Amino acid sequence: MESNLSARPAHAVVIGAGLGGLASAMRLGARGYRVTVIDRLDVPGGRGSAIWKDGHRFDLGPTIVTVPQIFKELWAACGRDFHAEVDLRPLDPFYEIRWPDGSTFRAQQDTDAMIDEVRRLSPGDVAGYRRFLKDSEARYWFGFEDMGRRSMHRFADLLRAIPRFVAFRADRSVHAHAASRVKDPRLRMALSFHPLFIGGDPFNVTSMYILVSHLEKEFGVHYAMGGVVEMARRMAAVIEDQGGLMRLRTEVDEITVAKGRATGVRLKTGERIDADIVVSNADAGFTYDHLLRNHVRRRWTTRKLKRARWSMGLFVWYFGTKGTAGMWPGVGHHTILNGPRYRELVREVFGQGAVAEDMSIYLHRPSVTDPSCAPEGDDTFYALAPVPHLGHAGSADWDALTETFRARMTAILDAQLIPGFADRLTAQETFTPATFRDRYLSPHGTGFSIEPRILQSAWFRPHNVSEEVENLYLTGAGTHPGAGLPGVISSAEVLAQLVPDPEFAVAAPRPVAP
């Protein structure tokens, strides 16, 4: 066996070229694995990919990069220089939040500037805001640098973390924690909405996620020139330079299993690809319910997945505008436009199938930072509104609702943010939860996989090393530590701690919880 193992490098198949899958493939290639990455799309990046239309580049998913050092560490693990290959630009302000009463809040990296913003809205909340920042930093060191960068697949890991959870009041929601520090409802929103970036309900997700405020303050918010898709392309180039293979426009139908061990994958075409280990960057729910549909599952059964709480869906309208580059000077790279309701709207988005009449909108205008995404003199936008996923009773028929919802969104944007834009529209694309279901194979058309509530996080989340099949590993939004950037990149770091060295990959058993 030793001579056989030394005769060829161990083979790892990675299902999905999302950012978590690409990062995992990079780390495996750096370890000496021969890597094949398979994705059904025609461009790498998954939800971080893009589409091009009439001179516009529409970045489909994540628009900001935080904690750039984790990318630097990823590239360094491959013997590369991240900043030599990716042009990352800091944004200032990060984003502007607007409310229906005309008030605004500009999120910035400078602490004194942020305190001035707090003081402008609510002078009596300055002291509480300072306490909130300290709370956020403490949770960052535990939640991100400790738990978020190591595996939580052993129950003992959870038991050791419980005292810290208790001390940090992890049972309290993000919004409840913000409300304990500041009184102004606008500030409570500004300090609590961040879980929506990773598919979480701020009124139910654990207060550990207030750590995002420290991430922003400490490391800033950045934009990758060329969009996140350009970063994904650079990642794919690293994989190919390592000798790996990128197979795009290729779909995996099943993970093959023999004697309880993953042995490779079977494609939609019937082709079989053998592997020593399999890494799934597909949604965890899709991995277990479809790719392992012919394997008996003990924990992640169809019934359990149906009972899980899933993240919300997304309505995303991508559009270009003609000759507007000098218009709307007050509208920057990111704007969050609040509707008339916060708590009630969030409750409806996460708890019912029907789509509300009102909405809150996240507007992305990358052309103010990166002119390459639009024809000269024009703008590229996307407008995103959280909506219910398709798994609720009475869920929306988006074939029938899309035009009506987009008309409502148009009216809001025209009245409150970019007046006259509708007369200058050019290229357009619209994604609904049905698109997420069909394009990304996302259960219920969710935007971010399983919702990161406290009993669906860490040990309670699908593990990075599969509980069901040996030699199978999970990466990306649906596993630990969770969705978003940097979460999916950290999942690859965790995975790299679990896989055996390639010379032992054929014979080594998976890590087993004691």
SEZA-247308 format. One line per field, with one value per residue (C-alpha): residue in one letter; x, z, y. Coordinates in steps of 0.5 Angstrom, whole numbers, padded with zeros to 4 digits. Last residue first. Example, Ala and Ser with C-alpha at 12.3 -4.5 7.8 and 13.67 -1.06 7.14 Angstrom:
! SEZA-247308
code = [S / A]
xx = [0027 / 0025]
zz = [0014 / 0016]
yy = [-0002 / -0009]
***
This chain:
! SEZA-247308
code = [P / A / V / P / R / P / A / A / V / A / F / E / P / D / P / V / L / Q / A / L / V / E / A / S / S / I / V / G / P / L / G / A / G / P / H / T / G / A / G / T / L / Y / L / N / E / V / E / E / S / V / N / H / P / R / F / W / A / S / Q / L / I / R / P / E / I / S / F / G / T / G / H / P / S / L / Y / R / D / R / F / T / A / P / T / F / T / E / Q / A / T / L / R / D / A / F / G / P / I / L / Q / A / D / L / I / A / T / M / R / A / R / F / T / E / T / L / A / D / W / D / A / S / G / A / H / G / L / H / P / V / P / A / L / A / Y / F / T / D / D / G / E / P / A / C / S / P / D / T / V / S / P / R / H / L / Y / I / S / M / D / E / A / V / A / G / Q / G / F / V / E / R / V / L / E / R / Y / R / P / G / N / L / I / T / H / H / G / V / G / P / W / M / G / A / T / G / K / T / G / F / Y / W / V / F / L / G / M / S / W / R / A / R / K / L / K / R / T / T / W / R / R / R / V / H / N / R / L / L / H / D / Y / T / F / G / A / D / A / N / S / V / V / I / D / A / D / I / R / E / G / T / K / L / R / V / G / T / A / R / G / K / A / V / T / I / E / D / V / E / T / R / L / R / M / L / G / G / Q / D / E / I / V / A / A / M / R / R / A / M / E / V / V / G / G / M / A / Y / H / V / G / F / E / K / E / L / H / S / V / L / I / Y / M / S / T / V / N / F / P / D / G / G / I / F / L / P / H / F / S / L / A / M / R / L / R / P / D / K / V / R / S / A / A / H / A / H / V / S / R / D / A / R / F / A / V / F / R / P / I / A / R / L / L / D / A / F / R / H / M / S / R / R / G / M / D / E / F / G / F / W / Y / R / A / E / S / D / K / L / F / R / R / Y / G / A / V / D / G / P / S / L / R / R / V / E / D / I / M / A / D / T / D / Q / Q / A / R / F / T / S / G / D / P / W / R / I / E / Y / F / P / D / L / P / R / L / D / V / E / A / H / F / D / R / G / C / A / A / W / L / E / K / F / I / Q / P / V / T / V / I / T / P / G / L / D / F / R / H / G / D / K / W / I / A / S / G / R / G / G / P / V / D / L / R / D / I / V / T / V / R / Y / G / R / A / G / L / R / M / A / S / A / L / G / G / L / G / A / G / I / V / V / A / H / A / P / R / A / S / L / N / S / E / M]
xx = [-0031 / -0033 / -0029 / -0024 / -0025 / -0021 / -0014 / -0013 / -0014 / -0012 / -0005 / 0000 / -0005 / -0004 / -0011 / -0017 / -0019 / -0015 / -0016 / -0023 / -0023 / -0019 / -0024 / -0030 / -0026 / -0027 / -0034 / -0035 / -0031 / -0035 / -0042 / -0045 / -0043 / -0037 / -0039 / -0043 / -0048 / -0045 / -0039 / -0035 / -0037 / -0032 / -0033 / -0028 / -0033 / -0040 / -0046 / -0043 / -0039 / -0033 / -0034 / -0040 / -0048 / -0049 / -0051 / -0044 / -0042 / -0049 / -0056 / -0058 / -0056 / -0059 / -0055 / -0060 / -0059 / -0057 / -0055 / -0060 / -0066 / -0069 / -0073 / -0066 / -0061 / -0059 / -0055 / -0059 / -0066 / -0067 / -0063 / -0067 / -0074 / -0072 / -0072 / -0066 / -0068 / -0063 / -0063 / -0059 / -0061 / -0066 / -0065 / -0073 / -0073 / -0067 / -0071 / -0070 / -0065 / -0066 / -0073 / -0078 / -0075 / -0072 / -0079 / -0083 / -0078 / -0078 / -0086 / -0085 / -0080 / -0085 / -0091 / -0086 / -0084 / -0090 / -0093 / -0087 / -0085 / -0091 / -0090 / -0090 / -0097 / -0094 / -0087 / -0081 / -0080 / -0076 / -0079 / -0076 / -0070 / -0070 / -0064 / -0062 / -0057 / -0053 / -0049 / -0048 / -0046 / -0041 / -0037 / -0040 / -0041 / -0037 / -0030 / -0032 / -0030 / -0031 / -0037 / -0039 / -0040 / -0047 / -0050 / -0057 / -0060 / -0067 / -0072 / -0079 / -0087 / -0093 / -0090 / -0089 / -0093 / -0090 / -0089 / -0084 / -0077 / -0080 / -0086 / -0082 / -0077 / -0082 / -0085 / -0078 / -0076 / -0082 / -0083 / -0078 / -0070 / -0066 / -0059 / -0054 / -0047 / -0043 / -0045 / -0051 / -0050 / -0048 / -0054 / -0052 / -0045 / -0045 / -0052 / -0051 / -0055 / -0057 / -0056 / -0060 / -0059 / -0066 / -0065 / -0070 / -0067 / -0070 / -0069 / -0065 / -0067 / -0070 / -0069 / -0075 / -0075 / -0068 / -0069 / -0075 / -0070 / -0065 / -0058 / -0057 / -0057 / -0057 / -0058 / -0055 / -0059 / -0060 / -0053 / -0053 / -0060 / -0062 / -0055 / -0051 / -0057 / -0058 / -0051 / -0051 / -0046 / -0039 / -0038 / -0031 / -0030 / -0024 / -0020 / -0023 / -0026 / -0030 / -0036 / -0039 / -0047 / -0048 / -0051 / -0044 / -0043 / -0038 / -0032 / -0031 / -0034 / -0034 / -0039 / -0038 / -0038 / -0041 / -0042 / -0043 / -0049 / -0051 / -0045 / -0046 / -0041 / -0041 / -0034 / -0029 / -0023 / -0017 / -0011 / -0004 / -0002 / -0003 / -0010 / -0012 / -0008 / -0012 / -0019 / -0017 / -0016 / -0022 / -0026 / -0022 / -0025 / -0032 / -0032 / -0032 / -0027 / -0024 / -0025 / -0029 / -0027 / -0030 / -0025 / -0021 / -0022 / -0028 / -0032 / -0030 / -0031 / -0039 / -0039 / -0038 / -0045 / -0046 / -0045 / -0052 / -0055 / -0060 / -0067 / -0069 / -0063 / -0066 / -0060 / -0059 / -0051 / -0052 / -0058 / -0054 / -0052 / -0058 / -0057 / -0052 / -0056 / -0063 / -0062 / -0059 / -0065 / -0069 / -0066 / -0065 / -0058 / -0054 / -0059 / -0063 / -0056 / -0056 / -0064 / -0062 / -0057 / -0061 / -0060 / -0058 / -0051 / -0051 / -0043 / -0042 / -0047 / -0043 / -0037 / -0039 / -0042 / -0035 / -0032 / -0039 / -0039 / -0032 / -0034 / -0039 / -0034 / -0035 / -0033 / -0027 / -0023 / -0023 / -0030 / -0029 / -0023 / -0021 / -0029 / -0033 / -0028 / -0024 / -0030 / -0034 / -0030 / -0029 / -0037 / -0038 / -0033 / -0036 / -0043 / -0040 / -0038 / -0045 / -0048 / -0044 / -0046 / -0053 / -0055 / -0053 / -0058 / -0058 / -0052 / -0048 / -0048 / -0045 / -0040 / -0039 / -0038 / -0033 / -0029 / -0029 / -0026 / -0028 / -0034 / -0042 / -0046 / -0053 / -0058 / -0065 / -0070 / -0076 / -0076 / -0070 / -0063 / -0057 / -0050 / -0045 / -0038 / -0036 / -0031 / -0029 / -0022 / -0020 / -0017 / -0014 / -0012 / -0006 / 0000 / -0005 / -0006 / 0002 / 0003 / 0006 / -0001 / -0001 / 0000 / -0006 / -0010 / -0007 / -0008 / -0015 / -0016 / -0012 / -0018 / -0022 / -0028 / -0030 / -0036 / -0041 / -0043 / -0047 / -0049 / -0044 / -0047 / -0042 / -0045 / -0043 / -0049 / -0050 / -0044 / -0046 / -0043 / -0040 / -0040 / -0046 / -0042 / -0035 / -0033 / -0036 / -0040 / -0044 / -0045 / -0039 / -0033 / -0027 / -0021 / -0015 / -0009 / -0007 / -0001 / -0002 / -0002 / -0007 / -0012 / -0011 / -0013 / -0019 / -0022 / -0021 / -0025 / -0030 / -0031 / -0032 / -0036 / -0034 / -0038 / -0037 / -0029 / -0026 / -0020 / -0015 / -0009 / -0002 / 0000 / 0006 / 0007 / 0000 / 0002 / 0009 / 0006 / 0000]
zz = [0043 / 0037 / 0031 / 0026 / 0020 / 0019 / 0015 / 0010 / 0003 / 0006 / 0009 / 0004 / 0003 / 0010 / 0013 / 0013 / 0019 / 0020 / 0013 / 0014 / 0019 / 0014 / 0009 / 0014 / 0015 / 0008 / 0008 / 0015 / 0012 / 0008 / 0009 / 0012 / 0017 / 0022 / 0021 / 0016 / 0011 / 0009 / 0006 / 0007 / 0008 / 0009 / 0007 / 0008 / 0012 / 0011 / 0016 / 0021 / 0016 / 0018 / 0017 / 0022 / 0020 / 0025 / 0033 / 0034 / 0032 / 0030 / 0029 / 0037 / 0037 / 0031 / 0025 / 0020 / 0015 / 0008 / 0006 / 0001 / 0001 / -0005 / -0001 / -0001 / -0005 / -0011 / -0013 / -0020 / -0019 / -0012 / -0012 / -0018 / -0014 / -0009 / -0013 / -0018 / -0023 / -0029 / -0032 / -0038 / -0039 / -0034 / -0035 / -0035 / -0028 / -0025 / -0025 / -0017 / -0014 / -0006 / -0003 / -0009 / -0014 / -0010 / -0007 / -0013 / -0017 / -0011 / -0011 / -0019 / -0018 / -0013 / -0018 / -0024 / -0019 / -0017 / -0022 / -0023 / -0016 / -0013 / -0006 / 0000 / 0002 / 0008 / 0008 / 0005 / -0001 / 0003 / 0006 / 0003 / 0004 / -0001 / -0005 / -0010 / -0015 / -0019 / -0025 / -0027 / -0034 / -0036 / -0039 / -0039 / -0033 / -0028 / -0030 / -0026 / -0020 / -0014 / -0016 / -0021 / -0015 / -0013 / -0008 / -0005 / 0001 / 0001 / 0006 / 0004 / 0005 / 0002 / 0006 / 0002 / 0004 / 0006 / 0014 / 0019 / 0017 / 0013 / 0017 / 0023 / 0020 / 0018 / 0024 / 0028 / 0023 / 0020 / 0016 / 0011 / 0012 / 0006 / 0007 / 0002 / 0000 / -0006 / -0005 / -0006 / -0004 / -0011 / -0014 / -0022 / -0024 / -0027 / -0029 / -0037 / -0038 / -0032 / -0031 / -0027 / -0022 / -0018 / -0012 / -0008 / -0003 / 0001 / 0009 / 0013 / 0014 / 0021 / 0021 / 0021 / 0014 / 0015 / 0021 / 0017 / 0011 / 0015 / 0018 / 0024 / 0022 / 0014 / 0010 / 0003 / -0003 / -0002 / -0001 / -0006 / -0005 / 0002 / 0005 / 0000 / -0001 / 0006 / 0007 / 0001 / -0004 / -0002 / -0001 / 0000 / -0002 / 0000 / -0004 / -0010 / -0016 / -0021 / -0025 / -0031 / -0031 / -0035 / -0029 / -0025 / -0020 / -0015 / -0011 / -0006 / 0001 / 0006 / 0010 / 0006 / -0001 / -0002 / -0008 / -0008 / -0013 / -0018 / -0019 / -0025 / -0030 / -0033 / -0030 / -0029 / -0026 / -0025 / -0020 / -0022 / -0017 / -0022 / -0023 / -0016 / -0016 / -0022 / -0019 / -0013 / -0018 / -0022 / -0015 / -0013 / -0020 / -0018 / -0012 / -0016 / -0021 / -0016 / -0009 / -0004 / 0003 / 0010 / 0015 / 0020 / 0027 / 0026 / 0021 / 0025 / 0032 / 0029 / 0027 / 0034 / 0035 / 0033 / 0039 / 0041 / 0038 / 0033 / 0035 / 0034 / 0029 / 0024 / 0021 / 0013 / 0013 / 0012 / 0016 / 0022 / 0021 / 0023 / 0030 / 0031 / 0026 / 0028 / 0036 / 0033 / 0030 / 0036 / 0040 / 0047 / 0047 / 0051 / 0053 / 0046 / 0043 / 0047 / 0045 / 0038 / 0037 / 0041 / 0048 / 0050 / 0048 / 0055 / 0054 / 0061 / 0059 / 0052 / 0056 / 0061 / 0055 / 0051 / 0054 / 0053 / 0046 / 0045 / 0048 / 0043 / 0038 / 0031 / 0033 / 0029 / 0029 / 0026 / 0029 / 0036 / 0037 / 0033 / 0031 / 0037 / 0043 / 0041 / 0037 / 0043 / 0047 / 0042 / 0041 / 0048 / 0048 / 0042 / 0046 / 0052 / 0048 / 0045 / 0052 / 0053 / 0047 / 0048 / 0051 / 0045 / 0040 / 0033 / 0033 / 0038 / 0035 / 0029 / 0033 / 0036 / 0029 / 0027 / 0034 / 0032 / 0025 / 0021 / 0019 / 0019 / 0016 / 0020 / 0017 / 0019 / 0013 / 0017 / 0013 / 0015 / 0012 / 0013 / 0010 / 0008 / 0009 / 0009 / 0007 / 0003 / 0003 / -0004 / -0005 / -0011 / -0011 / -0014 / -0011 / -0005 / -0004 / -0004 / -0006 / -0003 / -0002 / 0005 / 0004 / -0001 / 0005 / 0010 / 0006 / 0005 / 0013 / 0013 / 0009 / 0015 / 0011 / 0004 / 0001 / -0004 / -0003 / -0009 / -0016 / -0018 / -0024 / -0030 / -0035 / -0042 / -0045 / -0040 / -0036 / -0030 / -0024 / -0019 / -0011 / -0010 / -0014 / -0015 / -0021 / -0028 / -0033 / -0027 / -0025 / -0021 / -0020 / -0017 / -0018 / -0013 / -0013 / -0006 / -0004 / 0002 / -0002 / -0006 / -0001 / 0002 / -0005 / -0006 / 0001 / -0001 / -0008 / -0004 / 0001 / -0005 / -0009 / -0014 / -0012 / -0011 / -0009 / -0011 / -0007 / -0010 / -0006 / -0010 / -0014 / -0013 / -0006 / -0004 / -0008 / -0005 / 0002 / 0000]
yy = [0022 / 0025 / 0021 / 0024 / 0021 / 0014 / 0014 / 0009 / 0013 / 0020 / 0018 / 0020 / 0026 / 0029 / 0027 / 0032 / 0036 / 0042 / 0044 / 0043 / 0049 / 0053 / 0052 / 0054 / 0060 / 0062 / 0061 / 0065 / 0071 / 0073 / 0070 / 0064 / 0060 / 0057 / 0051 / 0048 / 0051 / 0057 / 0054 / 0047 / 0040 / 0034 / 0027 / 0021 / 0017 / 0018 / 0021 / 0025 / 0029 / 0033 / 0040 / 0039 / 0041 / 0046 / 0044 / 0044 / 0051 / 0054 / 0051 / 0052 / 0059 / 0061 / 0061 / 0060 / 0054 / 0056 / 0063 / 0066 / 0061 / 0058 / 0053 / 0049 / 0052 / 0049 / 0055 / 0056 / 0053 / 0055 / 0061 / 0063 / 0061 / 0065 / 0071 / 0074 / 0079 / 0082 / 0088 / 0092 / 0099 / 0104 / 0111 / 0113 / 0109 / 0113 / 0119 / 0120 / 0116 / 0115 / 0116 / 0117 / 0114 / 0108 / 0107 / 0107 / 0102 / 0097 / 0097 / 0096 / 0090 / 0087 / 0087 / 0085 / 0079 / 0077 / 0072 / 0068 / 0069 / 0065 / 0067 / 0062 / 0060 / 0055 / 0057 / 0053 / 0058 / 0063 / 0070 / 0076 / 0080 / 0086 / 0087 / 0093 / 0092 / 0098 / 0099 / 0106 / 0110 / 0115 / 0110 / 0103 / 0099 / 0095 / 0097 / 0104 / 0101 / 0105 / 0109 / 0104 / 0099 / 0102 / 0097 / 0098 / 0095 / 0096 / 0095 / 0093 / 0094 / 0090 / 0084 / 0077 / 0072 / 0065 / 0067 / 0067 / 0070 / 0075 / 0077 / 0077 / 0082 / 0086 / 0087 / 0088 / 0094 / 0097 / 0104 / 0101 / 0102 / 0104 / 0101 / 0105 / 0102 / 0105 / 0112 / 0116 / 0123 / 0125 / 0123 / 0124 / 0124 / 0117 / 0117 / 0117 / 0111 / 0106 / 0099 / 0094 / 0088 / 0087 / 0082 / 0079 / 0075 / 0069 / 0068 / 0063 / 0057 / 0054 / 0046 / 0042 / 0040 / 0038 / 0034 / 0030 / 0029 / 0026 / 0030 / 0025 / 0018 / 0018 / 0012 / 0013 / 0013 / 0021 / 0023 / 0028 / 0030 / 0030 / 0031 / 0035 / 0039 / 0041 / 0042 / 0047 / 0045 / 0046 / 0039 / 0036 / 0029 / 0025 / 0019 / 0020 / 0017 / 0020 / 0017 / 0019 / 0018 / 0025 / 0028 / 0026 / 0021 / 0023 / 0020 / 0014 / 0017 / 0011 / 0008 / 0001 / 0004 / 0011 / 0015 / 0022 / 0024 / 0028 / 0032 / 0038 / 0040 / 0047 / 0048 / 0043 / 0046 / 0042 / 0042 / 0042 / 0048 / 0053 / 0051 / 0052 / 0059 / 0061 / 0058 / 0063 / 0069 / 0067 / 0068 / 0074 / 0077 / 0074 / 0078 / 0085 / 0087 / 0091 / 0088 / 0092 / 0093 / 0094 / 0096 / 0091 / 0094 / 0098 / 0093 / 0086 / 0090 / 0091 / 0084 / 0081 / 0083 / 0076 / 0073 / 0076 / 0070 / 0070 / 0071 / 0079 / 0080 / 0074 / 0071 / 0070 / 0072 / 0079 / 0079 / 0078 / 0085 / 0089 / 0090 / 0096 / 0100 / 0098 / 0099 / 0106 / 0108 / 0105 / 0110 / 0107 / 0104 / 0099 / 0094 / 0095 / 0093 / 0086 / 0085 / 0086 / 0081 / 0076 / 0074 / 0067 / 0068 / 0072 / 0073 / 0069 / 0064 / 0063 / 0063 / 0057 / 0053 / 0053 / 0047 / 0043 / 0045 / 0043 / 0036 / 0035 / 0034 / 0037 / 0044 / 0045 / 0051 / 0058 / 0061 / 0058 / 0062 / 0068 / 0069 / 0068 / 0068 / 0074 / 0077 / 0077 / 0081 / 0086 / 0087 / 0088 / 0093 / 0097 / 0096 / 0099 / 0105 / 0105 / 0106 / 0112 / 0115 / 0114 / 0120 / 0124 / 0121 / 0122 / 0127 / 0123 / 0117 / 0120 / 0123 / 0117 / 0114 / 0119 / 0118 / 0111 / 0111 / 0105 / 0109 / 0107 / 0113 / 0114 / 0118 / 0121 / 0123 / 0121 / 0114 / 0112 / 0112 / 0108 / 0110 / 0104 / 0103 / 0110 / 0110 / 0104 / 0100 / 0098 / 0091 / 0089 / 0082 / 0079 / 0082 / 0083 / 0076 / 0074 / 0067 / 0061 / 0057 / 0058 / 0065 / 0066 / 0063 / 0068 / 0074 / 0072 / 0071 / 0078 / 0081 / 0081 / 0084 / 0084 / 0087 / 0086 / 0079 / 0076 / 0077 / 0082 / 0085 / 0087 / 0092 / 0092 / 0090 / 0084 / 0081 / 0076 / 0075 / 0070 / 0071 / 0066 / 0061 / 0064 / 0060 / 0062 / 0057 / 0054 / 0047 / 0046 / 0041 / 0042 / 0037 / 0037 / 0033 / 0033 / 0036 / 0040 / 0047 / 0043 / 0042 / 0049 / 0052 / 0047 / 0049 / 0056 / 0055 / 0051 / 0056 / 0061 / 0058 / 0053 / 0047 / 0039 / 0039 / 0032 / 0030 / 0026 / 0023 / 0024 / 0018 / 0013 / 0014 / 0011 / 0005 / 0004 / 0005 / 0000]
***
